[in-house]
Amino acid sequence: MKCLNKIIFINSANIPYAEISVDGNVHFTGTQGVGKSTVLRALLFFYNADKQRLGIQQGQKPFDEFYFRQSNSYILYEVMRDNGAYTILVSRYQGRASWRFIDAPYQREWLITDDNQVLSDWVKIRERIDRNIAVSTRVESGVMFKDIIFGNTHDHKYTRYALVQSSHYQNIPRSIQNVFLNTKLDADFVKNTIIQSMTDEELPIDLQTYRRLVTDFEREYDEIDCWFRQTRDGIYPVRQQALNIAEQGRKIVALDQQLQDVWRMLNHAVAYSEQRLPLLEVEAEKVKADIEKERKREKELTEEYEKEKDSLNQELGANRSKLKEIAQARKDFEANGIEAILALAERETAIKQEAAEKQTLLDDLLKTHASIEEKYNIARGKLENARQAFENIQKEAYYQKQAELQIKRNRLEEERAKNRNQVMDAFNSWRHESDERLQMLLAEQNRADNALKELRQWHPLADEIKRIDERLLQLDWTEKENTARQTAVKSQIAQITAEYEMKESEMKQASQHEQERLEADRTQIREQIAKIDELLARLDGSFYKWLCENKEGWENTIGKVVDEERILYAQGIEPQLDVASGSLYGVKLDLDNIASVHRTPDEYRLEKKDLEERVRQINRRLMQLPITLQEEIAKLGKKYAARLNPLRQQATLLKVEEEQIPVKRQDLQNRRHQLEMEEQERIAQEKEIRERLFNEALLKVQSEKDAREKSESKNKKDLKELDSSFNKAFKALDEELRIFKEAQQSEAERRGKEFAAQKRQLDEQQKAELAGKGVDTILLEQYRRALEGLMEQLKRIDRERPIVIRYRDAEKNLFAREPEIKKAIKAIEQRLFMLRQRYEDRRTRIGKKCKEMEERQKTLLKELTYRREGLELYRQMVENEHLVPDTFLADGNTMNTELSCQQLLSQLRGTVNQKRESIDKLKDIVVSFNRNFKPQNAFHFNTMPVTDNDYLQIAVDLQDFMDNNKIEEFRRRTSEHYKDILGRISTEIGSLMKRRSDVDGVILDINRDFVEKNFAGVIKSIELRANESSDKLMQLLISIHDYAVENALSIGELNLFSSDNRDEVNRKVVDYLKSLSHQLQNEPNRPAVSLGDAFRLQFRVKENDNDTNWVERINNVGSDGTDILVKAMVNIMLINVFKKKAARKSGDFIVHCMMDEIGRLHPNNIKGILQFANSRNIYLINSSPTSYNPYDYRYTYLLSKHGVKTRVEKLLKRIK
């Protein structure tokens, strides 16, 4: 029999080498920590190939690192099969376990050399395996390994390695794993095991289908039912909302029409502006060029003025600098005491003469060779000569001074005449310019005065106000025409509506008459059927049956004359044969020419069948009748809707126009008032401007006149100042001559005194010397000191001579020019003033001309800017604002208008805003309306609209929905849909419930198996039972199934939206469907219900005197050992169930269950569980520190530690 035969460790899990046979029960013994659990995990890994479910605790080394630490670490499994054993080699590849299948029994020399070296190179290992032996490629997936072992692979090269052929093997390794890990055991696992053991394929009920069909039932029911709910006033709120939405939609369509008109007028305004712009630009460029030309003239004038002004200012600055230089020079000379220096310098000649005289006198006094009389006579002669020379020098200086001053007088006369001429020339030139300027200012004053007078008749906005008055008159006429058109349209709508209602009433009456006729026919036929049923019910014991049994050929005799209903099918008349054959109560009749009138029961049955078919046809016709009526009414509605919708749209458009007329009138009136106020404001502004211009002109005239007066006064003052300055200078020259003369006289008196004193001294000295007294030394000393003083003065004069020279040069070149410079400065200042005034006059004229052109330019640019802004606003609106739909952008049609782009854009925005308000109102109504519906609603209404088009489409859809009364179609279709769902639920649940008996049979077999094969004496009994399901969803589905079966006929005519509140079937069906919807919503992730949901599996375990009663989980049955025992027994039973199921195709096989630390069980229970497992072809492999009952096992192995290495020794092998 196929089974795992042997496990081999090579350098794995600290085991250098060990071969462990497992072809029977195996027991491992040894102290704690020697590796018993390690071997058991390696055996479990053969079955589950899941490293995470081997019981490796957190903190322990991972499976790959522990079992395959080295490159030459291996675990090998030898598997027995009918045609010989094969080997599975498990090794480490890229850090993880991988498998290879070798189609031959295990041989040590494959991996270990003669010198006991374990190979790690797969190439060398493969060379040591016979080439005729098939070796698989590396298998790297644990799932794939399990698929190969349990035969769930489609790759034929792996088929030879399968223990069994099964695609539903997963619970076998899971149960083996549960035994080893002592996992808690619950009823769901056992229940699913039982169900899966019944058939290879379970057909659950797909809840996704019902969730899709039923989950939205309550929503759909409420969404359809809300259309049929009435208020106390008999109003249907939802229908009224739908009608309001449709009407609002028509209003928006009307506003769209108005938008189109405004758009076409805007096209005209845009085209006109685009045509006007180039002309305005050309004119604006021309005016700009003229302004630039004048500005250029002004600039040239300014440059010329600035150049001349700079030149004059430069000259003025030079003169002022010269004046400063003169003042500084005079200040410097005065600081040096120039007056005393000049006075001393002027006496140089006199001092030299005096010094010469003094020296001569001294020399004469010191002469010894001359007589005294001669000496003193010579001295007196020289003194007299000196006096005469002094007098002559003074006279010559006086005459020279007179000549010099006369030259200055003549120059002053010339300068006065020249300056007077200059002042008069400048005044006359300015006066001529002032005359021209005054004439211009007077002309400007007259123009400003005339402009102020013309203002009284000026109305700048008269044309626009007139156009608005004309539009107001046109609006009044439009209002009257609109009222007349609305009346006509309403009349047409009322007429067509009345015609529709009349035809609808005729259809309903015809349908009602047809229904009454069909119901009468059905009643009549049912009476016939009832009559036939009554006849057939009396067949047994009737005269007809007696005749058939006792009187052959009665059909041609009595059958022709006897009443069918009262005689033939009558009971209790006790017929008997009479000897007088062929007579009727003694009367013989010839019946050859009488046709037979009786009918046989088969004929009655055939007639009944025909009548029942007619009833069914009538029922079908009756069921179809309201549908046909609704369809015909819908067709009629569509027909009349095609006529009414344009009229309703026209009425809405007219109503919108009517509503807009007061707004337009108010806008025009406001615009007219605005224009009047604007005109008054412009007149006031213009008046202020013109008054200001007039006042400015008046002030300029007066200012010019004042300037003329000031200029004349100034001219006279300047002339007077010239004369005064001349006289002052003339007098200054006379005063200078006088002072010069007085200085000479003073000098003459001083020198005269000196001459007299010297003469006296000479006379006294002569007398003294004649008297014999000799020369007076004191006198000589006086002469010497006087001579030294004079010589010192001459030295001083020599030292100060450069100063005098500089002063004389400054006097000639600077001080003498000071009056001329001052006059030049004054003349320059006068020239600057006149230059500035001429410049201002010319600049004012240019500025005025520029201002006029700028006003024109401003007007042009204003219009240009206004039109450009209009076009830019239009482009922005088109490109960015998206105020109008794309269809408008493609519409190039125009409508004549005098409105500007801005005005039309404002009107467009106003209409758009009105449309927006209408859309907002539509949105509010739609939002209120959509509260009745979910996003995934039965009518596919868009309950989450985003764009305006979404809302408008809702309005359009509701117009069609209401006009064609589509709610009736949804009501009928939904009722049929949910009737089909109920039928489907009933059918599928019915099929599911039929399998409950099969489950009960399996549970009965399992319970019997426990009784018959229970070898563990401590466990008195283990029972399973299938109880009623506690699954609310399954309970609900079963209730629906039962109700559908009980009320099959009523549900066949289901109308969920019947207005009859006493319709109990409708109410109950709605409740069931709502409950199903809620239950499915409460379990959104549940994909299906299956047979396992139809019942609860419970356990009952009796262990000695302990009774768990009925529970759904086996846990804590008794002691730990008992708990382990019970769980192991149940898992072994489940493994057996799966083994039997899997072995149906490929025959039985043996698996192993691993139980760690079996020492917790009593030896008797160990023996019992071994027998319990072996009787089901399951080997047990367990471990404990000590060995119990070694003869119960085929193999007993001792595990021991030698350092870090584990040694596995076979202690015992039992011969079968």
Stockholm file with secondary structure:
# STOCKHOLM 1.0

chainA/1-1216         MKCLNKIIFINSANIPYAEISVDGNVHFTGTQGVGKSTVLRALLFFYNADKQRLGIQQGQKPFDEFYFRQSNSYILYEVMRDNGAYTILVSRYQGRASWRFIDAPYQREWLITDDNQVLSDWVKIRERIDRNIAVSTRVESGVMFKDIIFGNTHDHKYTRYALVQSSHYQNIPRSIQNVFLNTKLDADFVKNTIIQSMTDEELPIDLQTYRRLVTDFEREYDEIDCWFRQTRDGIYPVRQQALNIAEQGRKIVALDQQLQDVWRMLNHAVAYSEQRLPLLEVEAEKVKADIEKERKREKELTEEYEKEKDSLNQELGANRSKLKEIAQARKDFEANGIEAILALAERETAIKQEAAEKQTLLDDLLKTHASIEEKYNIARGKLENARQAFENIQKEAYYQKQAELQIKRNRLEEERAKNRNQVMDAFNSWRHESDERLQMLLAEQNRADNALKELRQWHPLADEIKRIDERLLQLDWTEKENTARQTAVKSQIAQITAEYEMKESEMKQASQHEQERLEADRTQIREQIAKIDELLARLDGSFYKWLCENKEGWENTIGKVVDEERILYAQGIEPQLDVASGSLYGVKLDLDNIASVHRTPDEYRLEKKDLEERVRQINRRLMQLPITLQEEIAKLGKKYAARLNPLRQQATLLKVEEEQIPVKRQDLQNRRHQLEMEEQERIAQEKEIRERLFNEALLKVQSEKDAREKSESKNKKDLKELDSSFNKAFKALDEELRIFKEAQQSEAERRGKEFAAQKRQLDEQQKAELAGKGVDTILLEQYRRALEGLMEQLKRIDRERPIVIRYRDAEKNLFAREPEIKKAIKAIEQRLFMLRQRYEDRRTRIGKKCKEMEERQKTLLKELTYRREGLELYRQMVENEHLVPDTFLADGNTMNTELSCQQLLSQLRGTVNQKRESIDKLKDIVVSFNRNFKPQNAFHFNTMPVTDNDYLQIAVDLQDFMDNNKIEEFRRRTSEHYKDILGRISTEIGSLMKRRSDVDGVILDINRDFVEKNFAGVIKSIELRANESSDKLMQLLISIHDYAVENALSIGELNLFSSDNRDEVNRKVVDYLKSLSHQLQNEPNRPAVSLGDAFRLQFRVKENDNDTNWVERINNVGSDGTDILVKAMVNIMLINVFKKKAARKSGDFIVHCMMDEIGRLHPNNIKGILQFANSRNIYLINSSPTSYNPYDYRYTYLLSKHGVKTRVEKLLKRIK
#=GR chainA/1-1216 SS CBEEEEEEEEEETTEEEEEEECSSCEEEECSTTSSHHHHHHHHHHHHHCCGGGSCCCTTSCCHHHHHTCSTTCEEEEEEECTTCCEEEEEEEETTEEEEEEESSCCCGGGTBCTTCCBCCCHHHHHHHSCTTSCBCCCBCCHHHHHHHHTTCCCCGGGGGGCSSCCSCCTHHHHHHHHHHHTCCEEHHHHHHHHHHHHCSCCCCEEHHHHHHHHTTHHHHHHHHHGGGCCCTTSCCHHHHHHHHHHHHHHHHHHHHHHHHHHHHHHHHHHHHHHHHHHHHHHHHHHHHHHHHHHHHHHHHHHHHHHHHHHHHHHHHHHHHHHHHHHHHHHHHHHHTTHHHHHHHHHTHHHHHHHHHHHHHHHHHHHCCSSCHHHHHHHHHHHHHHHHHHHHHHHHHHHHHHHHHHHHHHHHHHHHHHHHHHHHHHHHHHHHHHHHHHHHHHHHHHHHHHHHHHHGGGCCTTHHHHHHHHHHHHHHHHHHHHHHHHHHHHHHHHHHHHHHHHHHHHHHHHHHHHHHHHHHHHHHHHHHHHHHHHHHHHTCTTBHHHHHHHHCTTGGGTGGGTSCIIIIITCBSCCCCCCSSTTEETTEECCCTTSCCCCCCHHHHHHHHHHHHHHHHHHHHHHHHHHHHHHHHHHHHHHHHHHHHHHHHHHHHHHHHHHHHHHHHHHHHHHHHHHHHHHHHHHHHHHHHHHHHHHHHHHHHHHHHHHHHHHHHHHHHHHHHHHHHHHHHHHHHHHHHHHHHHHHHHHHHHHHHHHHHHHHHHHHHHHHHHHTTCCCCHHHHHHHHHHHHHHHHHHHHHHHTHHHHHHHHHHHHHTGGGHHHHHHHHHHHHHHHHHHHHHHHHHHHHHHHHHHHHHHHHHHHHHHHHHHHHHHHHHHHIIIIICCSCHHHHTCCCCCCCCCCHHHHHHHHHHHHHHHHHHHHHHHHHHHHHHTTSCTTCTTCCCSSCCSHHHHHHHHHHHHHHHHTTHHHHHHHHHHHHHHHHHHHHHHHHHHHHHTHHHHHHHHHHHHHHHHHTCCCTTEEEEEEEEEECCCHHHHHHHHHHHHHHHTHHHHTTCCTTCSCTTCHHHHHHHHHHHHHHHHHHHSTTCCEECGGGGEEEEEEEEETTEECCSBSEECCCSSHHHHHHHHHHHHHHHHHHHHHHHHHHHCCBCEEEEESCGGGSCHHHHHHHHHHHHTTTEEEEEEESSCCCGGGSSEEEEEEEETTEEEEEEEEECCC
#=GC SS_cons          CBEEEEEEEEEETTEEEEEEECSSCEEEECSTTSSHHHHHHHHHHHHHCCGGGSCCCTTSCCHHHHHTCSTTCEEEEEEECTTCCEEEEEEEETTEEEEEEESSCCCGGGTBCTTCCBCCCHHHHHHHSCTTSCBCCCBCCHHHHHHHHTTCCCCGGGGGGCSSCCSCCTHHHHHHHHHHHTCCEEHHHHHHHHHHHHCSCCCCEEHHHHHHHHTTHHHHHHHHHGGGCCCTTSCCHHHHHHHHHHHHHHHHHHHHHHHHHHHHHHHHHHHHHHHHHHHHHHHHHHHHHHHHHHHHHHHHHHHHHHHHHHHHHHHHHHHHHHHHHHHHHHHHHHHTTHHHHHHHHHTHHHHHHHHHHHHHHHHHHHCCSSCHHHHHHHHHHHHHHHHHHHHHHHHHHHHHHHHHHHHHHHHHHHHHHHHHHHHHHHHHHHHHHHHHHHHHHHHHHHHHHHHHHHGGGCCTTHHHHHHHHHHHHHHHHHHHHHHHHHHHHHHHHHHHHHHHHHHHHHHHHHHHHHHHHHHHHHHHHHHHHHHHHHHHHTCTTBHHHHHHHHCTTGGGTGGGTSCIIIIITCBSCCCCCCSSTTEETTEECCCTTSCCCCCCHHHHHHHHHHHHHHHHHHHHHHHHHHHHHHHHHHHHHHHHHHHHHHHHHHHHHHHHHHHHHHHHHHHHHHHHHHHHHHHHHHHHHHHHHHHHHHHHHHHHHHHHHHHHHHHHHHHHHHHHHHHHHHHHHHHHHHHHHHHHHHHHHHHHHHHHHHHHHHHHHHHHHHHHHHTTCCCCHHHHHHHHHHHHHHHHHHHHHHHTHHHHHHHHHHHHHTGGGHHHHHHHHHHHHHHHHHHHHHHHHHHHHHHHHHHHHHHHHHHHHHHHHHHHHHHHHHHHIIIIICCSCHHHHTCCCCCCCCCCHHHHHHHHHHHHHHHHHHHHHHHHHHHHHHTTSCTTCTTCCCSSCCSHHHHHHHHHHHHHHHHTTHHHHHHHHHHHHHHHHHHHHHHHHHHHHHTHHHHHHHHHHHHHHHHHTCCCTTEEEEEEEEEECCCHHHHHHHHHHHHHHHTHHHHTTCCTTCSCTTCHHHHHHHHHHHHHHHHHHHSTTCCEECGGGGEEEEEEEEETTEECCSBSEECCCSSHHHHHHHHHHHHHHHHHHHHHHHHHHHCCBCEEEEESCGGGSCHHHHHHHHHHHHTTTEEEEEEESSCCCGGGSSEEEEEEEETTEEEEEEEEECCC
//
